[in-house]
Structures are given as C-alpha cells and as structure tokens.
Amino acid sequence: MAIPGGYRFAVPFDDVFPEGAFVPGVEQALDWDRNGNKTRPRARTPVSW
C-alpha cells in the first residue's frame, strides 16, 4: 500500500541517526525578492504534529 504524498509520521531520532548527527555550523537563511535584493525570510506557520 502506498503512502500519500505529504503524509507525516513520527520517527524517533535514534532510529534515523543511531550514531548521532554532526552539524558543522548553522547560518541564517537568506531570501531574495523579485528585484534580486537579499531579504530575511518570513516566518512560516509552525507545523503541529
């Protein structure tokens, strides 16, 4: 049976990354408007699980 697109299901972090995850750095996201100017992205609506 196929899973419909956009379906979300809970998966424990330890099942996906049994050895942990390494994040080398975090940077602020940038967005560009129609004129090519860099802008801060708008906040997205939080996803409720």
Residue frames as qw, qx, qy, qz and C-alpha x, y, z in Angstrom:
[[0.000, 0.890, 0.456, 0.000, 0.00, 0.00, 0.00],
 [0.427, 0.437, -0.009, 0.792, 1.38, 3.40, -0.97],
 [0.270, -0.577, -0.408, 0.654, 1.71, 6.35, 1.40],
 [0.278, 0.876, 0.345, 0.191, 0.01, 9.52, 0.10],
 [0.477, 0.403, -0.098, 0.775, 2.29, 12.48, -0.63],
 [0.139, -0.592, 0.157, -0.778, 2.75, 14.90, 2.25],
 [0.812, -0.482, -0.289, -0.160, 1.89, 12.32, 4.89],
 [0.078, 0.643, -0.592, 0.479, 3.93, 12.78, 8.08],
 [0.880, -0.360, -0.301, -0.074, 4.63, 10.11, 10.64],
 [0.393, -0.830, 0.375, -0.130, 6.72, 10.16, 13.78],
 [0.878, 0.223, -0.334, 0.261, 10.14, 8.51, 13.65],
 [0.629, -0.742, 0.034, 0.230, 12.42, 8.55, 16.71],
 [0.161, 0.901, -0.398, -0.068, 15.70, 10.42, 16.22],
 [0.449, -0.496, 0.742, 0.040, 17.72, 7.40, 17.39],
 [0.781, 0.288, 0.554, 0.013, 16.15, 5.22, 14.68],
 [0.555, 0.829, 0.045, 0.058, 17.18, 7.63, 11.93],
 [0.302, 0.759, -0.470, 0.336, 20.61, 8.59, 13.34],
 [0.894, -0.377, -0.235, 0.057, 21.78, 5.72, 15.57],
 [0.709, -0.015, -0.171, 0.684, 25.31, 7.18, 15.82],
 [0.161, -0.723, -0.209, 0.638, 24.07, 10.75, 16.36],
 [0.485, 0.776, 0.277, 0.294, 24.26, 13.67, 13.97],
 [0.503, -0.323, 0.033, 0.801, 27.09, 16.15, 13.37],
 [0.246, 0.915, 0.305, 0.092, 26.19, 19.74, 12.46],
 [0.643, 0.085, -0.022, 0.761, 29.28, 21.67, 11.33],
 [0.097, -0.125, -0.118, 0.980, 27.56, 25.07, 11.55],
 [0.147, 0.716, 0.677, -0.092, 24.33, 27.00, 11.45],
 [0.172, -0.031, 0.196, 0.965, 23.80, 30.04, 9.26],
 [0.352, 0.499, 0.383, -0.693, 20.89, 32.41, 8.89],
 [0.492, 0.431, 0.693, 0.303, 18.80, 31.70, 5.82],
 [0.039, 0.398, -0.149, -0.904, 18.55, 34.36, 3.13],
 [0.481, 0.590, 0.649, -0.005, 15.80, 35.02, 0.65],
 [0.188, -0.100, 0.349, 0.913, 15.72, 37.13, -2.49],
 [0.410, 0.590, 0.406, -0.565, 12.85, 39.33, -3.57],
 [0.693, 0.604, 0.386, 0.082, 11.77, 39.82, -7.20],
 [0.254, 0.950, -0.181, 0.024, 14.33, 42.60, -7.70],
 [0.790, 0.308, -0.397, 0.352, 17.22, 40.39, -6.60],
 [0.115, -0.672, 0.425, -0.595, 17.70, 42.05, -3.21],
 [0.446, -0.042, -0.844, 0.295, 18.60, 39.90, -0.22],
 [0.491, -0.497, 0.059, -0.713, 15.93, 39.89, 2.48],
 [0.219, -0.180, 0.870, -0.404, 15.19, 37.95, 5.65],
 [0.301, -0.223, -0.846, -0.380, 12.72, 35.14, 5.04],
 [0.551, -0.386, 0.023, -0.740, 9.24, 35.41, 6.51],
 [0.316, -0.195, 0.848, -0.379, 8.36, 33.14, 9.42],
 [0.442, -0.079, -0.773, -0.448, 6.49, 30.05, 8.34],
 [0.729, -0.388, 0.025, -0.563, 3.46, 28.74, 10.15],
 [0.233, -0.411, 0.857, -0.207, 4.60, 26.15, 12.71],
 [0.603, 0.016, -0.719, -0.345, 3.74, 22.56, 11.91],
 [0.619, -0.361, 0.450, -0.533, 1.61, 20.82, 14.51],
 [0.264, 0.191, -0.942, -0.080, 2.35, 17.14, 14.98]]
